[in-house]
Amino acid sequence: MAKDPAFLFYSGDFLTGVQFLTHEQRGKYITLLCMQHQQGHLKEKHMLMVCNEQDTEVFEKFAKDNDGLYYQPRLELEMTRRANYNAGRRQNLQGHNAPAQQNKKKAPPGTTTAAKSKATAKQRIKTEDPDPIQKQDAVRYPFESSNFKKLWRQWKEYKRREHGFEYASAQSEQAILKKLATMSGGREQAAMEIIAESMANGWKGLFELANNNNNAGRNNDSGQRNPGVMQAIYDIIGDTSGCF
């Protein structure tokens, strides 16, 4: 079987993960990810060939297996998910095609190719995973902008990846969204800065911004927003000029 030529690349996750790396380190990191995808777990000498030295910050992005080889856990997970998904699709297609060939001569009058295709499509929809964005939108957001929703989805992925936590139900997720709206004083900008600050600092939870009295998200009395927090938001959702 031919090797899978691609893997899913989540640009928001990547930008969050490399926000404190230099551009040179980012280049080394993405090169190592591509090498892992093509060649499997990497020897230390191959890591050093790319990094030219023991680049601690880049090496920390990787784990070691029982043989002492390096691999990036998130990439390993995405490769496994994609392989399982593709295998499931092949099995579904084989399962649909086999009965069709066996019963081709026994098809009752009036059974058309279009009707068979429609039934196959319905069955495929049942077996495939639902759209993760649709599942996430089961809750009611305190702010309806696409930028806030994108940042919130990134927060949930950060919690799952960094702290192994997922909201147990829509009700528990709704509760923290309500708390966030209260902490931010009903201001979307403050809510987004609260989320970004927690991710930037590696915190497990959401906390009110310092000096939150009519000055949410600012780092001094001059009215300047915290540049690190604003950069984190920019890295995740892109151009923020239409937000703040």
MARBA-3410 file (N, C-alpha, C, O; in Angstrom, 1 decimal):
244
0.8,-1.2,0.0,0.0,0.0,0.0,0.9,1.2,0.0,1.8,1.3,0.8 ~ 0.5,2.2,-0.9,1.3,3.4,-1.0,1.3,4.2,0.3,0.3,4.2,1.1 ~ 2.4,4.9,0.6,2.4,5.7,1.8,1.5,6.9,1.7,1.4,7.5,0.6 ~ 0.8,7.3,2.8,0.0,8.4,2.8,0.8,9.7,2.5,1.8,9.9,3.2 ~ 0.5,10.4,1.5,1.3,11.6,1.1,1.1,12.8,1.9,1.8,13.8,1.7
0.1,12.8,2.8,-0.2,14.1,3.5,-0.7,13.8,4.9,-1.0,12.7,5.3 ~ -0.7,14.9,5.8,-1.3,14.8,7.1,-2.0,16.1,7.3,-1.7,17.1,6.7 ~ -3.0,16.1,8.2,-3.7,17.3,8.5,-2.9,18.3,9.3,-2.2,17.9,10.3 ~ -2.9,19.5,8.8,-2.0,20.6,9.4,-2.9,21.7,10.0,-3.6,22.4,9.2 ~ -3.0,21.8,11.3,-3.9,22.8,11.9,-3.0,24.1,12.2,-2.3,24.2,13.1
-3.2,25.1,11.3,-2.4,26.2,11.3,-2.5,27.0,12.6,-1.5,27.5,13.1 ~ -3.7,27.1,13.2,-3.8,27.8,14.5,-3.0,27.1,15.6,-2.4,27.8,16.4 ~ -3.1,25.8,15.6,-2.4,25.0,16.7,-0.9,25.2,16.5,-0.1,25.4,17.4 ~ -0.4,25.2,15.2,1.0,25.3,14.9,1.5,26.7,15.4,2.5,26.8,16.0 ~ 0.7,27.8,15.0,1.2,29.1,15.4,1.2,29.3,16.9,2.1,30.0,17.4
0.3,28.7,17.6,0.3,28.8,19.1,1.5,28.0,19.6,2.1,28.5,20.6 ~ 1.8,26.9,19.1,2.9,26.1,19.6,4.3,26.6,19.3,5.2,26.4,20.1 ~ 4.4,27.5,18.3,5.8,28.0,17.9,5.9,29.5,18.2,6.8,30.1,17.8 ~ 4.9,30.1,18.9,4.9,31.5,19.1,6.2,32.1,19.8,6.5,33.2,19.7 ~ 6.8,31.2,20.6,8.0,31.7,21.3,9.3,31.2,20.6,10.4,31.3,21.2
9.2,30.6,19.4,10.4,30.1,18.7,10.8,31.2,17.7,9.9,31.9,17.2 ~ 12.1,31.3,17.4,12.5,32.2,16.3,12.1,31.6,15.0,11.7,30.5,14.9 ~ 12.2,32.5,13.9,11.9,32.0,12.6,12.8,30.8,12.2,12.3,29.9,11.5 ~ 14.0,30.9,12.6,14.9,29.8,12.2,14.5,28.5,12.9,14.5,27.4,12.3 ~ 14.1,28.6,14.2,13.7,27.4,14.9,12.4,26.9,14.3,12.2,25.6,14.3
11.5,27.7,13.9,10.3,27.3,13.2,10.6,26.5,12.0,9.9,25.5,11.7 ~ 11.6,27.0,11.2,12.0,26.2,10.0,12.5,24.8,10.3,12.2,23.9,9.6 ~ 13.3,24.8,11.4,13.9,23.5,11.8,12.7,22.5,12.2,12.7,21.4,11.9 ~ 11.8,23.1,13.0,10.7,22.3,13.5,9.8,21.7,12.4,9.5,20.5,12.5 ~ 9.4,22.5,11.5,8.5,22.0,10.4,9.2,21.0,9.5,8.6,20.1,9.0
10.5,21.2,9.3,11.3,20.2,8.6,11.4,18.9,9.3,11.2,17.9,8.6 ~ 11.5,18.9,10.6,11.6,17.6,11.4,10.2,17.0,11.3,10.1,15.7,11.3 ~ 9.1,17.8,11.4,7.8,17.2,11.3,7.6,16.4,9.9,7.1,15.3,9.9 ~ 8.1,17.1,8.9,7.9,16.4,7.5,8.8,15.2,7.5,8.4,14.2,6.9 ~ 10.0,15.2,8.1,10.8,14.0,8.1,10.2,12.9,8.9,10.2,11.7,8.4
9.6,13.2,10.0,8.9,12.2,10.8,7.7,11.6,10.0,7.5,10.3,10.0 ~ 7.0,12.4,9.3,5.9,11.9,8.5,6.4,11.0,7.4,5.7,10.0,7.1 ~ 7.5,11.3,6.8,8.0,10.5,5.7,8.8,9.3,6.1,8.7,8.2,5.4 ~ 9.5,9.4,7.2,10.5,8.4,7.6,10.2,7.6,8.9,10.8,6.6,9.2 ~ 9.2,8.2,9.7,9.0,7.6,11.0,9.8,8.2,12.1,10.3,9.3,11.9
9.9,7.6,13.2,10.6,8.2,14.3,12.1,8.4,14.0,12.7,7.7,13.2 ~ 12.7,9.5,14.5,14.0,10.0,14.0,15.1,9.7,15.0,14.9,9.7,16.2 ~ 16.3,9.4,14.4,17.4,9.2,15.3,18.0,10.6,15.7,17.7,11.6,15.0 ~ 18.7,10.6,16.8,19.3,11.9,17.3,20.2,12.5,16.2,20.2,13.7,16.1 ~ 21.0,11.7,15.5,21.9,12.3,14.5,21.1,13.0,13.4,21.6,13.9,12.8
19.9,12.5,13.1,19.1,13.1,12.1,18.5,14.4,12.6,18.4,15.4,11.9 ~ 18.2,14.4,13.9,17.7,15.7,14.5,18.8,16.7,14.5,18.6,17.9,14.2 ~ 20.0,16.3,14.8,21.2,17.2,14.8,21.5,17.7,13.4,22.0,18.8,13.3 ~ 21.3,16.9,12.4,21.6,17.3,11.0,20.8,18.5,10.6,21.2,19.4,9.9 ~ 19.5,18.5,11.1,18.6,19.6,10.8,18.9,20.8,11.7,18.9,21.9,11.2
19.1,20.6,13.0,19.2,21.7,13.9,20.7,22.2,14.0,20.9,23.3,14.5 ~ 21.6,21.4,13.5,23.0,21.8,13.5,23.6,21.8,14.9,24.9,22.0,15.1 ~ 22.8,21.7,15.9,23.3,21.7,17.3,22.1,21.2,18.2,21.0,20.9,17.7 ~ 22.4,21.0,19.4,21.3,20.6,20.4,20.4,21.7,20.7,20.6,22.4,21.7 ~ 19.5,22.0,19.8,18.6,23.2,20.0,17.5,22.7,21.0,16.6,22.0,20.7
17.7,23.1,22.3,16.8,22.6,23.4,15.4,22.9,23.1,14.5,22.0,23.3 ~ 15.0,24.1,22.7,13.6,24.5,22.5,13.0,23.7,21.4,11.8,23.4,21.5 ~ 13.7,23.3,20.4,13.1,22.5,19.3,13.0,21.1,19.8,12.0,20.4,19.5 ~ 14.1,20.6,20.4,14.1,19.2,20.9,13.0,18.9,21.9,12.4,17.8,21.9 ~ 12.6,20.0,22.7,11.5,19.8,23.7,10.2,19.6,23.1,9.3,19.1,23.7
10.0,19.9,21.8,8.8,19.6,21.1,8.6,18.1,20.8,7.5,17.7,20.4 ~ 9.6,17.3,21.0,9.6,15.9,20.6,9.7,15.0,21.9,10.3,15.4,22.9 ~ 9.1,13.8,21.8,9.2,12.8,22.8,10.2,11.7,22.3,10.5,11.7,21.1 ~ 10.5,10.8,23.2,11.4,9.7,22.9,10.6,8.4,23.0,9.8,8.2,24.0 ~ 10.7,7.5,22.1,10.1,6.2,22.2,11.0,5.2,23.0,12.1,5.6,23.5
10.6,3.9,23.1,11.4,3.0,23.9,12.8,2.7,23.3,13.7,2.2,23.9 ~ 12.9,3.0,22.0,14.2,2.8,21.3,15.1,4.0,21.3,16.1,4.0,20.7 ~ 14.6,5.1,22.0,15.4,6.3,22.0,15.3,7.2,20.8,16.1,8.1,20.6 ~ 14.2,6.9,20.0,14.0,7.7,18.8,13.1,8.8,19.1,12.2,8.7,19.9 ~ 13.2,9.9,18.3,12.4,11.1,18.6,11.1,11.1,17.7,11.1,10.7,16.5
10.0,11.6,18.3,8.8,11.8,17.5,7.9,12.9,18.2,8.0,13.1,19.4 ~ 7.1,13.5,17.4,6.2,14.6,17.8,4.9,13.9,18.1,4.2,13.5,17.2 ~ 4.4,13.9,19.4,3.2,13.2,19.7,2.0,13.6,19.0,1.2,12.8,18.5 ~ 1.8,14.9,18.8,0.6,15.4,18.1,0.5,14.9,16.6,-0.5,14.5,16.1 ~ 1.7,15.0,16.0,1.8,14.5,14.6,1.5,13.0,14.5,0.8,12.5,13.6
2.1,12.3,15.5,1.8,10.8,15.6,0.3,10.6,15.7,-0.2,9.6,15.1 ~ -0.4,11.3,16.5,-1.8,11.2,16.7,-2.6,11.5,15.4,-3.5,10.7,15.1 ~ -2.2,12.6,14.8,-3.0,12.9,13.5,-2.7,11.9,12.4,-3.6,11.6,11.7 ~ -1.5,11.4,12.3,-1.2,10.3,11.3,-2.0,9.1,11.6,-2.6,8.5,10.7 ~ -2.1,8.7,12.9,-2.9,7.5,13.2,-4.4,7.7,13.0,-5.1,6.8,12.4
-4.9,8.9,13.3,-6.3,9.2,13.0,-6.6,9.1,11.5,-7.6,8.6,11.1 ~ -5.7,9.7,10.7,-6.0,9.7,9.3,-5.9,8.3,8.7,-6.7,8.0,7.9 ~ -4.9,7.5,9.2,-4.8,6.1,8.7,-6.1,5.3,9.1,-6.6,4.6,8.3 ~ -6.6,5.5,10.3,-7.8,4.8,10.7,-9.0,5.3,9.9,-9.9,4.5,9.5 ~ -9.1,6.6,9.7,-10.2,7.1,8.9,-10.2,6.5,7.5,-11.2,6.1,7.0
-9.0,6.5,6.8,-8.9,6.0,5.5,-9.2,4.5,5.4,-9.9,4.0,4.5 ~ -8.7,3.8,6.5,-9.0,2.4,6.5,-10.5,2.1,6.6,-11.1,1.2,6.0 ~ -11.2,2.9,7.5,-12.6,2.8,7.6,-13.4,3.1,6.4,-14.4,2.4,6.0 ~ -12.9,4.1,5.6,-13.6,4.4,4.3,-13.4,3.3,3.3,-14.4,3.0,2.6 ~ -12.3,2.7,3.3,-12.1,1.5,2.4,-13.0,0.4,2.8,-13.5,-0.3,1.9
-13.1,0.1,4.1,-13.9,-1.0,4.5,-15.4,-0.7,4.2,-16.1,-1.6,3.8 ~ -15.8,0.5,4.4,-17.2,0.9,4.0,-17.5,0.7,2.6,-18.5,0.1,2.2 ~ -16.5,1.1,1.7,-16.7,1.0,0.3,-16.8,-0.5,-0.1,-17.6,-0.9,-1.0 ~ -15.9,-1.3,0.5,-15.9,-2.7,0.2,-17.1,-3.4,0.6,-17.7,-4.2,0.0 ~ -17.6,-3.0,1.8,-18.9,-3.5,2.3,-20.1,-3.2,1.5,-21.0,-4.0,1.4
-20.1,-2.0,0.9,-21.2,-1.6,0.1,-21.1,-2.3,-1.3,-22.2,-2.6,-1.9 ~ -19.9,-2.4,-1.8,-19.8,-3.0,-3.2,-20.0,-4.5,-3.2,-20.6,-5.0,-4.2 ~ -19.6,-5.2,-2.2,-19.8,-6.7,-2.2,-21.2,-7.1,-2.3,-21.6,-7.9,-3.2 ~ -22.2,-6.6,-1.5,-23.6,-7.0,-1.6,-24.2,-6.6,-3.0,-25.0,-7.3,-3.5 ~ -23.7,-5.4,-3.5,-24.3,-5.0,-4.7,-23.9,-5.9,-5.9,-24.7,-6.1,-6.7
-22.7,-6.5,-5.8,-22.3,-7.4,-6.9,-23.1,-8.7,-6.7,-23.5,-9.3,-7.7 ~ -23.2,-9.2,-5.5,-23.9,-10.5,-5.3,-25.4,-10.4,-5.6,-25.9,-11.4,-6.1 ~ -26.0,-9.3,-5.4,-27.5,-9.2,-5.6,-27.9,-8.4,-6.8,-29.0,-8.1,-7.0 ~ -26.9,-8.2,-7.7,-27.1,-7.5,-8.9,-28.3,-8.1,-9.8,-29.1,-7.4,-10.3 ~ -28.2,-9.4,-9.9,-29.2,-10.1,-10.7,-30.6,-10.2,-10.0,-31.6,-10.5,-10.6
-30.6,-10.0,-8.7,-31.8,-10.2,-7.9,-32.5,-8.9,-7.6,-33.5,-8.9,-6.9 ~ -32.0,-7.8,-8.1,-32.6,-6.5,-7.8,-34.0,-6.5,-8.3,-34.3,-6.8,-9.4 ~ -35.0,-6.0,-7.4,-36.4,-6.0,-7.8,-36.6,-4.9,-8.9,-35.8,-4.0,-9.0 ~ -37.7,-5.1,-9.6,-38.0,-4.1,-10.6,-38.1,-2.7,-10.0,-38.7,-2.5,-9.0 ~ -37.6,-1.7,-10.8,-37.8,-0.3,-10.3,-36.6,0.1,-9.5,-36.6,1.3,-9.1
-35.6,-0.8,-9.1,-34.5,-0.3,-8.4,-33.5,0.3,-9.3,-32.9,-0.4,-10.2 ~ -33.3,1.6,-9.1,-32.4,2.3,-10.1,-31.0,2.6,-9.4,-30.8,2.4,-8.2 ~ -30.1,2.9,-10.3,-28.7,3.2,-9.8,-28.8,4.4,-8.9,-28.0,4.5,-7.9 ~ -29.6,5.4,-9.2,-29.7,6.6,-8.4,-30.2,6.3,-7.0,-29.7,6.8,-6.0 ~ -31.2,5.4,-6.9,-31.7,5.0,-5.6,-30.6,4.3,-4.8,-30.5,4.5,-3.6
-29.8,3.4,-5.4,-28.7,2.8,-4.7,-27.7,3.8,-4.2,-27.2,3.6,-3.1 ~ -27.4,4.7,-5.1,-26.4,5.7,-4.7,-26.9,6.5,-3.5,-26.1,6.9,-2.6 ~ -28.2,6.9,-3.5,-28.7,7.6,-2.4,-28.7,6.9,-1.1,-28.3,7.5,0.0 ~ -29.0,5.6,-1.1,-28.9,4.8,0.1,-27.5,4.6,0.6,-27.2,4.7,1.8 ~ -26.5,4.5,-0.4,-25.1,4.4,0.0,-24.7,5.6,0.7,-23.9,5.6,1.7
-25.1,6.8,0.2,-24.7,8.1,0.7,-25.2,8.2,2.2,-24.5,8.7,3.0 ~ -26.5,7.8,2.4,-27.0,7.9,3.7,-26.3,7.1,4.7,-26.0,7.5,5.8 ~ -25.9,5.8,4.3,-25.2,4.9,5.2,-23.8,5.5,5.5,-23.3,5.3,6.6 ~ -23.1,6.1,4.5,-21.8,6.7,4.7,-21.9,7.8,5.7,-21.0,8.0,6.5 ~ -22.9,8.7,5.6,-23.0,9.8,6.6,-23.2,9.2,8.0,-22.6,9.9,8.9
-23.8,8.1,8.2,-24.0,7.5,9.5,-22.7,7.0,10.1,-22.5,7.1,11.3 ~ -21.8,6.5,9.2,-20.6,5.9,9.7,-19.5,6.9,9.9,-18.5,6.6,10.6 ~ -19.5,8.0,9.2,-18.4,9.0,9.3,-18.6,9.8,10.6,-19.7,10.0,11.1 ~ -17.5,10.4,11.0,-17.5,11.3,12.2,-18.3,12.5,11.9,-18.1,13.1,10.7 ~ -19.1,13.1,12.8,-19.7,14.4,12.5,-18.7,15.5,12.5,-17.6,15.4,13.0
-19.1,16.6,11.9,-18.3,17.8,11.8,-18.0,18.3,13.2,-18.9,18.6,13.9 ~ -16.7,18.4,13.5,-16.3,18.8,14.9,-16.8,20.2,15.2,-17.1,20.6,16.3 ~ -16.8,21.1,14.1,-17.3,22.5,14.4,-18.7,22.5,14.7,-19.2,23.3,15.5 ~ -19.5,21.7,14.0,-21.0,21.6,14.3,-21.2,21.1,15.8,-22.1,21.6,16.5 ~ -20.4,20.1,16.2,-20.5,19.7,17.6,-20.2,20.8,18.6,-20.8,20.9,19.6
-19.1,21.6,18.3,-18.7,22.6,19.2,-19.8,23.7,19.3,-19.9,24.3,20.3 ~ -20.5,24.0,18.1,-21.5,25.0,18.1,-22.8,24.7,18.8,-23.8,25.4,18.6 ~ -22.8,23.5,19.5,-24.0,23.1,20.2,-24.3,24.1,21.4,-25.5,24.1,21.9 ~ -23.3,24.8,21.9,-23.5,25.7,23.0,-23.8,27.1,22.4,-23.6,27.4,21.2 ~ -24.3,28.0,23.3,-24.6,29.4,22.9,-23.5,30.2,23.4,-23.1,30.2,24.6
-22.9,31.0,22.4,-21.7,31.8,22.7,-22.2,33.2,23.3,-23.2,33.7,22.9 ~ -21.4,33.7,24.2,-21.8,35.1,24.7,-21.5,36.2,23.6,-22.0,37.3,23.7 ~ -20.6,35.8,22.7,-20.3,36.7,21.6,-20.4,35.9,20.3,-19.9,34.8,20.2 ~ -21.0,36.5,19.3,-21.3,35.7,18.1,-20.3,35.9,16.9,-20.6,35.4,15.8 ~ -19.3,36.7,17.1,-18.3,36.9,16.0,-17.6,35.6,15.7,-17.3,34.8,16.6
-17.2,35.5,14.4,-16.4,34.3,14.0,-15.1,34.3,14.7,-14.5,33.2,14.9 ~ -14.5,35.4,15.0,-13.2,35.5,15.6,-13.2,34.9,17.0,-12.3,34.2,17.4 ~ -14.3,35.3,17.8,-14.4,34.7,19.1,-14.6,33.2,19.1,-14.0,32.5,19.9 ~ -15.4,32.8,18.2,-15.7,31.3,18.1,-14.4,30.6,17.7,-14.1,29.5,18.2 ~ -13.6,31.2,16.8,-12.4,30.5,16.4,-11.4,30.5,17.6,-10.7,29.4,17.8
-11.3,31.5,18.4,-10.4,31.6,19.5,-10.9,30.6,20.6,-10.1,29.9,21.2 ~ -12.2,30.5,20.8,-12.7,29.5,21.8,-12.4,28.1,21.4,-12.1,27.2,22.2 ~ -12.6,27.8,20.1,-12.2,26.4,19.6,-10.7,26.1,19.8,-10.4,25.0,20.2 ~ -9.9,27.2,19.7,-8.5,27.0,19.9,-8.2,26.8,21.4,-7.3,26.0,21.8 ~ -9.0,27.4,22.3,-8.9,27.2,23.7,-9.2,25.8,24.1,-8.5,25.2,24.9
-10.2,25.2,23.5,-10.6,23.9,23.8,-9.6,22.9,23.4,-9.3,21.9,24.0 ~ -9.0,23.1,22.2,-7.9,22.3,21.7,-6.7,22.4,22.6,-6.0,21.4,22.8 ~ -6.4,23.6,23.0,-5.2,23.8,23.9,-5.4,23.1,25.2,-4.5,22.4,25.7 ~ -6.7,23.1,25.8,-6.9,22.4,27.0,-6.8,20.9,26.8,-6.2,20.2,27.7 ~ -7.2,20.4,25.7,-7.1,18.9,25.4,-5.7,18.5,25.2,-5.2,17.5,25.7
-4.9,19.3,24.5,-3.5,19.0,24.1,-2.6,19.2,25.3,-1.8,18.3,25.5 ~ -2.7,20.3,25.9,-1.7,20.6,27.0,-2.0,20.1,28.3,-1.1,19.7,29.1 ~ -3.3,19.9,28.7,-3.7,19.5,30.0,-4.6,18.3,30.0,-5.0,17.8,31.1 ~ -4.8,17.6,28.9,-5.6,16.4,28.8,-7.0,16.6,29.3,-7.6,15.7,29.9 ~ -7.6,17.8,29.1,-9.0,18.1,29.6,-9.9,18.3,28.5,-9.6,19.0,27.5
-11.1,17.8,28.6,-12.2,18.1,27.7,-13.5,18.3,28.5,-13.7,17.7,29.5 ~ -14.3,19.3,28.0,-15.5,19.5,28.7,-16.4,18.3,28.6,-16.6,17.7,27.5 ~ -17.0,17.9,29.8,-17.7,16.6,29.8,-19.0,16.7,29.1,-19.5,15.7,28.6 ~ -19.6,17.9,29.0,-20.9,18.0,28.3,-21.1,19.5,27.8,-20.3,20.3,28.2 ~ -22.1,19.7,27.0,-22.4,21.0,26.6,-22.8,21.9,27.8,-22.5,23.1,27.7
-23.4,21.3,28.8,-23.7,22.1,30.0,-22.5,22.7,30.7,-22.5,23.8,31.1 ~ -21.5,21.8,30.8,-20.3,22.3,31.5,-19.5,23.3,30.7,-19.0,24.3,31.3 ~ -19.5,23.2,29.4,-18.9,24.2,28.5,-19.7,25.5,28.6,-19.1,26.6,28.6 ~ -21.0,25.4,28.6,-21.9,26.6,28.7,-21.6,27.3,30.0,-21.6,28.6,30.0 ~ -21.4,26.6,31.0,-21.1,27.2,32.3,-19.9,28.1,32.3,-19.8,29.2,32.9
-18.8,27.6,31.7,-17.5,28.3,31.7,-17.6,29.5,30.7,-17.0,30.5,31.0 ~ -18.4,29.4,29.7,-18.7,30.5,28.8,-19.4,31.6,29.5,-19.1,32.8,29.3 ~ -20.4,31.2,30.4,-21.1,32.2,31.1,-20.2,32.9,32.1,-20.3,34.1,32.3 ~ -19.3,32.1,32.7,-18.3,32.7,33.7,-17.4,33.7,33.0,-17.0,34.7,33.5 ~ -16.9,33.3,31.7,-16.1,34.2,31.0,-16.7,35.5,30.6,-16.1,36.5,30.7
-18.0,35.4,30.3,-18.8,36.7,30.0,-18.8,37.6,31.2,-18.7,38.8,31.1 ~ -19.0,37.0,32.4,-19.0,37.8,33.6,-17.6,38.4,33.9,-17.6,39.6,34.3 ~ -16.6,37.6,33.8,-15.2,38.1,34.1,-14.8,39.2,33.1,-14.1,40.1,33.5 ~ -15.3,39.1,31.9,-15.0,40.2,30.9,-15.9,41.4,31.0,-15.7,42.3,30.2 ~ -16.8,41.4,31.9,-17.8,42.5,31.9,-18.6,42.6,30.7,-19.1,43.7,30.4
-18.8,41.5,30.0,-19.6,41.5,28.8,-18.9,42.1,27.6,-19.6,42.5,26.6 ~ -17.6,42.3,27.6,-16.8,42.9,26.5,-16.1,41.8,25.8,-15.3,41.1,26.4 ~ -16.3,41.7,24.5,-15.7,40.6,23.7,-14.2,40.8,23.7,-13.5,39.7,23.8 ~ -13.7,42.0,23.6,-12.2,42.2,23.5,-11.6,41.6,24.8,-10.6,40.9,24.8 ~ -12.2,42.0,26.0,-11.6,41.5,27.3,-11.7,40.0,27.3,-10.8,39.3,27.8
-12.8,39.4,26.9,-13.0,37.9,26.9,-11.9,37.2,26.1,-11.3,36.2,26.5 ~ -11.6,37.8,24.9,-10.6,37.2,24.0,-9.2,37.4,24.6,-8.3,36.5,24.5 ~ -8.9,38.5,25.3,-7.6,38.7,26.0,-7.5,37.7,27.1,-6.4,37.3,27.4 ~ -8.6,37.4,27.9,-8.5,36.5,29.0,-8.1,35.1,28.4,-7.2,34.4,29.0 ~ -8.7,34.7,27.3,-8.4,33.4,26.8,-6.9,33.3,26.3,-6.2,32.4,26.6
-6.5,34.4,25.6,-5.2,34.4,25.0,-4.1,34.4,26.1,-3.1,33.8,26.0 ~ -4.4,35.2,27.2,-3.4,35.3,28.3,-3.2,33.9,29.0,-2.1,33.6,29.3 ~ -4.3,33.2,29.1,-4.2,31.9,29.8,-3.4,30.9,28.9,-2.5,30.2,29.4 ~ -3.6,30.9,27.6,-2.8,30.1,26.7,-1.4,30.5,26.7,-0.5,29.6,26.7 ~ -1.1,31.8,26.6,0.3,32.3,26.5,1.1,31.9,27.8,2.3,31.7,27.7
0.4,31.8,28.9,1.1,31.5,30.2,1.0,30.1,30.6,1.6,29.6,31.6 ~ 0.3,29.3,29.7,0.2,27.8,30.0,-0.7,27.5,31.2,-0.6,26.4,31.8 ~ -1.6,28.4,31.5,-2.6,28.2,32.6,-3.6,27.1,32.2,-4.0,27.0,31.1 ~ -4.2,26.5,33.3,-5.2,25.5,33.1,-6.6,26.1,33.0,-7.5,25.6,32.3 ~ -6.8,27.3,33.6,-8.1,27.9,33.7,-8.1,29.3,33.2,-7.1,29.8,32.7
-9.3,30.0,33.2,-9.4,31.3,32.8,-9.5,32.2,34.0,-10.2,31.9,35.0 ~ -8.8,33.4,34.0,-8.8,34.3,35.1,-9.0,35.7,34.7,-8.7,36.1,33.5 ~ -9.5,36.5,35.6,-9.7,37.9,35.2,-8.4,38.6,34.9,-7.4,38.3,35.5 ~ -8.4,39.6,34.0,-7.2,40.3,33.7,-6.8,41.2,34.8,-7.7,41.7,35.6 ~ -5.6,41.5,35.0,-5.1,42.4,36.0,-5.6,43.8,35.7,-5.7,44.2,34.5
-5.9,44.6,36.7,-6.4,46.0,36.6,-7.6,46.0,35.6,-7.7,46.7,34.6 ~ -8.6,45.2,36.0,-9.7,45.0,35.1,-10.8,46.1,35.1,-11.7,46.1,34.3 ~ -10.6,47.0,36.1,-11.7,48.1,36.2,-11.6,49.1,35.1,-10.7,50.0,35.1 ~ -12.5,48.9,34.1,-12.6,49.8,33.0,-11.3,49.9,32.2,-11.1,50.9,31.5 ~ -10.5,48.9,32.3,-9.2,49.0,31.6,-8.7,47.6,31.3,-7.5,47.3,31.4
-9.7,46.7,30.9,-9.4,45.3,30.7,-8.3,45.1,29.6,-8.4,45.7,28.6 ~ -7.4,44.2,29.9,-6.4,43.8,29.0,-5.3,44.8,28.8,-4.5,44.6,27.9 ~ -5.2,45.8,29.6,-4.1,46.8,29.4,-3.0,46.6,30.5,-3.3,46.1,31.6 ~ -1.8,46.9,30.1,-0.7,46.5,31.0,-0.1,47.7,31.8,0.8,47.5,32.5 ~ -0.6,48.9,31.6,-0.1,50.0,32.4,-1.1,51.1,32.2,-2.2,51.0,31.6
-0.9,52.2,32.9,-1.8,53.3,32.9,-1.8,54.1,31.7,-2.6,55.1,31.5 ~ -0.9,53.9,30.8,-0.8,54.6,29.5,-1.9,54.2,28.5,-2.0,54.8,27.5 ~ -2.6,53.0,28.8,-3.6,52.6,27.9,-3.1,51.6,26.8,-3.8,51.4,25.9 ~ -1.9,51.1,27.0,-1.4,50.2,26.0,-1.8,48.8,26.3,-1.6,48.3,27.5 ~ -2.3,48.0,25.4,-2.7,46.7,25.6,-1.4,45.8,25.7,-0.4,46.1,25.2
-1.5,44.7,26.5,-0.4,43.8,26.7,0.0,43.3,25.3,-0.8,42.6,24.7 ~ 1.2,43.6,24.8,1.6,43.2,23.5,1.7,41.7,23.3,1.4,41.2,22.2 ~ 2.1,41.0,24.4,2.2,39.5,24.3,0.8,38.9,24.1,0.7,37.9,23.3 ~ -0.2,39.4,24.8,-1.5,38.8,24.6,-2.1,39.2,23.3,-2.7,38.3,22.6 ~ -1.9,40.4,22.8,-2.4,40.8,21.5,-1.7,40.0,20.4,-2.4,39.6,19.4
-0.4,39.7,20.5,0.3,38.9,19.5,-0.3,37.5,19.5,-0.4,36.9,18.4 ~ -0.6,36.9,20.7,-1.2,35.6,20.8,-2.5,35.5,20.0,-2.8,34.6,19.3 ~ -3.3,36.5,20.2,-4.6,36.6,19.5,-4.4,36.7,18.0,-5.0,36.0,17.2 ~ -3.5,37.6,17.6,-3.2,37.8,16.2,-2.7,36.5,15.6,-3.1,36.1,14.5 ~ -1.8,35.7,16.3,-1.3,34.5,15.7,-2.4,33.4,15.5,-2.3,32.6,14.6
-3.4,33.5,16.3,-4.5,32.5,16.2,-5.5,32.9,15.1,-5.9,32.1,14.3 ~ -6.0,34.1,15.2,-7.1,34.5,14.3,-6.7,35.4,13.2,-7.6,35.8,12.3 ~ -5.4,35.8,13.1,-5.0,36.6,12.0,-5.2,38.1,12.2,-5.0,38.5,13.3 ~ -5.6,38.8,11.2,-5.8,40.2,11.3,-6.9,40.6,12.3,-8.0,40.2,12.2 ~ -6.4,41.4,13.3,-7.4,41.7,14.4,-7.9,43.2,14.2,-8.5,43.7,15.1
-7.6,43.8,13.1,-7.9,45.2,12.9,-9.4,45.4,13.0,-9.9,46.5,13.3 ~ -10.2,44.4,12.6,-11.6,44.5,12.6,-12.3,44.1,13.9,-13.5,44.2,14.0 ~ -11.4,43.7,14.9,-12.0,43.2,16.1,-11.9,44.3,17.2,-12.9,44.6,17.9 ~ -10.8,45.0,17.3,-10.6,45.9,18.4,-10.4,47.4,17.9,-10.2,48.3,18.7
END
